[in-house]
Amino acid sequence: MKNYLDIALIITSVAMIASIIMQSKGTGIGGLSNVDTGGVFMARRGVEKTLFVITIILAVIFFILTLADVYVSSQ
């Protein structure tokens, strides 16, 4: 059981890292310019919103799997 949880944690963490990296599309080298976008709110639409929701779901799954892994390890 512990091996399955470990594999699920690895897969979930890699997927969550990928989804977070895909969200930070505007903070690459172009973020080095002197343009101040600090007070501007941009609504998430389409793929951005879907990716945002997927990231939240993956974070919740990761948290639950971590709790389950700790519980199984203590048994």
C-alpha positions in Angstrom: 0.0 0.0 0.0 2.8 2.4 0.9 4.4 1.9 -2.5 1.2 2.8 -4.3 0.9 6.0 -2.2 4.5 6.9 -3.0 4.0 6.4 -6.7 0.7 8.5 -6.6 2.5 11.2 -4.7 5.3 11.4 -7.3 2.8 11.5 -10.2 0.7 14.2 -8.5 3.7 16.3 -7.6 5.1 16.2 -11.1 1.7 17.1 -12.5 1.3 20.0 -10.0 4.8 21.3 -10.8 4.0 21.2 -14.5 0.7 23.0 -14.0 2.3 25.7 -11.9 5.1 26.3 -14.4 2.5 26.5 -17.2 0.7 29.3 -15.3 3.7 31.5 -15.0 3.9 32.2 -18.7 4.2 36.0 -18.3 7.0 36.1 -15.8 9.8 34.9 -18.0 12.5 37.1 -19.5 9.8 39.7 -20.4 9.4 40.2 -16.7 12.8 41.9 -16.6 11.5 45.0 -18.3 10.5 48.2 -16.4 6.8 47.7 -17.0 4.8 47.9 -13.8 1.8 45.6 -13.8 1.4 45.6 -10.1 -2.2 46.8 -9.6 -3.8 45.3 -12.6 -6.2 42.5 -12.1 -6.6 40.1 -15.0 -9.6 37.8 -15.1 -8.8 34.2 -15.8 -10.7 32.8 -18.9 -10.6 29.7 -20.9 -7.5 27.6 -20.6 -6.0 29.8 -17.9 -9.1 29.2 -15.7 -9.0 25.5 -16.3 -5.3 25.3 -15.5 -5.9 27.2 -12.3 -8.7 24.9 -11.2 -6.6 21.8 -12.1 -3.7 23.2 -10.0 -6.0 23.6 -7.0 -7.4 20.1 -7.4 -3.9 18.6 -7.7 -2.9 20.5 -4.5 -5.8 19.0 -2.6 -5.1 15.5 -3.9 -1.4 15.9 -3.0 -2.4 17.0 0.6 -4.8 14.1 1.0 -2.2 11.6 -0.3 0.4 13.0 2.0 -1.9 12.6 5.0 -2.7 9.0 3.9 1.0 8.3 3.5 1.7 9.5 7.0 -1.1 7.5 8.4 0.0 4.3 6.6 3.6 4.9 7.7 2.6 5.2 11.3 0.8 1.8 11.3 
